[in-house]
Amino acid sequence: MLSLASAIFGVCFLVYLSIANAQYYRSPLKYFNVKDYGAVADEKSDNSQAFLKAWGDACEWRGNSLVYIPYGTYKLGTVSFEGPCRGFMRFVIKGVLKAPTHPSLFSTNTWIGFRYINGLVVKGGGYLDGEGASAWPYNDCSKNPNCTPLPVTMRFDFVTNSKIHHLRSINSKNSHINLFACNNINISFVRLTAPNKSPNTDGIHIGLSTNIKISRTVIQTGDDCISMVSGSRNIDISDVTCGPGHGISIGSLGKSPGEIVTGINVRNCTFIGTQNGARIKTWAPSLLSEASDIFFGDIYMQNVLNPILIDQQYCPFPSCSNLGQDNSKVQISNVTFSNIWGISSSKVAISLKCSKLVPCKNVQLDNINLVYHGRGGPATSSCLNVIGASYGRQSPPSCL
């Protein structure tokens, strides 16, 4: 009898949980309008506390919550929206958010941050104005390897199962979007813009993150459109238009030991007037690290300086001039460049400069058609310390 009673109780409890969960997931959205918390769209008042209070109440609501920023222009100081939250969160930006412009507020590495959240949606069609012109003169990273980074416009740390879409970010002080220790993030229909001379304004910077999907996005910046550094795994990038900027880059790698990037898929993208196209870069000198299982395919290049580039002699600082050029210890392997066509703005359309210590392994060139219309004759390719093969059409002639 006890076992029968226990079984009946167990069944009833499971039914109760199912009903409770169904009610939870079907629960209507509860709106938390920042204006109800004192936010003022006057372009002068600091609305940080109003935004944080709205987030705090929404995060505590046991159900589905929506933090709402209506139309208007809001000045916003540094904010960090923290979880975990009791329900799924939506952060809807309809208006324009403007970042601080006083130099005393540039010491933080983030303007708008989201941390420790599962099930977040950030959207709305609004603008994030990083006010980068107020900060770029303070960037000395091109000369100082130990420079203090300026604030990232929007940073996601330890965020999972989330979406970012239909947003516009302009004039970021540093990267527009930064992902760190994230999993299962989908970014789509965003437009990221900064002048082509703005320093370190990467579009999307990814580190220590897995299962990231980026699609249907336009990125026009002064640095990498998308950069993937150590710990980037299973990254899918498609239908991205890049330019101006430094291309879609893996790395730089090898500054610390054991850095790994693997499972990168870049396809159906367009590069317009960029410094680089499909790029892998490692420090020289560098420590033992690895980049593997990388695919760049179905890509159009329009007036790109370095359409296809592996650079294992990367070091942008003047202090690098006296260092050896073939001492990268980053192993690059299983890399495919497939169906890439268009116009190179330099004679060397394909440059594969790998390490003498650990040559690149299994690099494949498949159906390449890159032309050069400048002086000095047709486009060429250059290979150094590469083990690989080429297939199909090869223009310029393959160096593998």
Beta strands, then each sheet from edge to edge (+ up, - down):
strand 1: 30-33
strand 2: 65-69
strand 3: 73-75
strand 4: 79-82
strand 5: 89-93
strand 6: 96-98
strand 7: 110-118
strand 8: 120-123
strand 9: 127-129
strand 10: 152-170
strand 11: 177-180
strand 12: 183-193
strand 13: 204-207
strand 14: 210-220
strand 15: 226-228
strand 16: 233-242
strand 17: 248-253
strand 18: 260-272
strand 19: 276-283
strand 20: 289-304
strand 21: 306-314
strand 22: 330-344
strand 23: 348-353
strand 24: 360-372
strand 25: 380-384
strand 26: 386-395
sheet 1: 1+ 2+ 5+ 8+ 10+ 7+ 4+
sheet 2: 1+ 2+ 5+ 8+ 10+ 9+ 6+ 3+
sheet 3: 1+ 2+ 5+ 8+ 10+ 11+ 13+ 15+ 17+ 19+ 21+ 23+ 25+
sheet 4: 1+ 2+ 5+ 8+ 10+ 12+ 14+ 16+ 18+ 20+ 22+ 24+ 26+
end
